[in-house]
Amino acid sequence: MTWEKNKKFLFLCSLLLCAFLYFSIDALFRPLWFDEALTLLEFVTRPRLMDIYRCYEIPNNHIIFNIILKLWMSIHEKLFSISDFSFRIFSFSVSLSTIFYLFTRWKKIMGTYVSFIIVLALICSMPFEIYCVAIRGYMLSFLLTALSFDFCASWLKKQKLLYAVLFFSASLLSVGTMPSNLIALCAILIYFFPFRDIHKAFRYPYIIVALLPATALICFYAPIYSKFIKIFSLKEGCGNHFMVILSVYGAFIVSFLPLLIPAATAGSRRLFRKAHIIRSIPVLLIIALPLPFIFMKTPAPFPRIFFPLWPVWLIILGLGLKSFLCLRGLRMEKHKLLIFISVSLCVLIWGLIQKQTKAGFSTYLSDKNSLDDYFQPYYQKNFDPPSVVKEIAKRVKENPMPIYATFQADPYSLVFYGKLLDVPDWRYDNPRENAKKLESGNALAVVHNDDEIEKLKEKSGAKKAFLIKSFGYQKLYQLSLE
């Protein structure tokens, strides 16, 4: 790399860093929500690493992510004090590493300018803002998909044993984080399937990579096979299959709309040329890949499990955009820099529009009866469990009493912050036990909707309830037996 190219690369990296900080900085300081608090309370805080591996009663345990996070925190606590921000820093670091890795690798596939635009659009998207600092395994899965793609490509091209080992290792870490990441690995296999020369699919290079993801899944979960199988009997997910489809595809379309239009134009021109029809088969299959997995079970899987598929979709998008810029008659080579600046500004403006209008996208593109995974989930809207717990801590210090919380009120976020302030005696329904009845005196209760209070009164045995204060998403009540 010459000095001039080096300067350009570093300049573009600095622009991506600025965009990344601008679009993620607010999320870095948001309170922990249900799944994040559950991750820390039930998995990461276990005494031994193998305890995390063995505790696979629910799919919320992103095993590899939680193990790495525990190792991270063991180092972090020796240097700094622990807070919820401490946990987010790890995911923040993974996301930042992912951004620079994608830009560095993809500029070799689709060119510097196109890769910059694709990565910038990713940074500006609503789903990225949600997951870039989430204390969950989604961004790690995203990075592992990108790594798996590169290792698979290198193995098929060079057939060196090292790349096969790296592909297997990345696959093992990926399915060990989330078993559903097998979907993203399937997309990689489809991408590299030799449709134009089918007999190559029966030669050892492709057969090996085709077997490795499934082998990784079996190797990782075989020791906890009985627990792994029980996961499939859980009725977790979204009841409306079509809303899941709308959310999965709607999120990607909205996030990359300014780029999808020219990429689709180039793709449609190629599709109707006889010589390029076969090349279009893997693209169409990869785009349609979520559909069979959405319809294969009821309730349908949560839309967020398809987020790690995005790196493969983005490679297809980037190559489509590159094809558009190379179309004959457009004469874009002479104005490359001007086009690059214009498209980058367009992407940035569209990102700012998304940031201001995500509530509308959430209303129309997500299931109202389930969690919004891609646009504006409840924990981005007036959600403040630390303030609720501070109020509770002040009251129980003066007059100790139990605290009830409904499932809709996000009890795990309350318990997490309660532990930080030494607030004991939380009562809520969970897999281990149901909330105990109120024995005597008064109690506090946290609900989401006012209509939950009647059910909570019945469950706790309380006779009266009055509102103390509303904290937006969560409301604090006092319960009394008299």
Secondary structure, 3 states (H helix, E strand, C coil): CCHHHHHHHHHHHHHHHHHHHHHHHHHHCCCCCHHHHHHHHHHHCCCCHHHHHHCCCCCCCCHHHHHHHHHHHHHHHHHCCCCHHHHHHHHHHHHHHHHHHHHHHHHHHHCHHHHHHHHHHHHHCHHHHHHCCCCCCHHHHHHHHHHHHHHHHHHHHHCCHHHHHHHHHHHHHHHHHCHHHHHHHHHHHHHCCCCCCHHHHHCHHHHHHHHHHHHHHHHHHHHHHHHHHHHCCCCCCECCHHHHHHHHHHHHHHHCHHHHHHHHHHHHHHHCCHHHHHHHHHHHHHHHCHHHHHHCCCCECCHHHHHHHHHHHHHHHHHHHHHHHCCCCCCCHHHHHHHHHHHHHHHHHHHHHHHHHHHHHHHHHCCCCCCCCCCCCHHHCCCCHHHHHHHHHHHHHHCCCCEEECHHHCHHHHHHHHHHCCCCCEECCCCCCCCCCCCCCEEEEEECCCCHHHHHHHHHCCCEEEEEEEECCEEEEEEECC
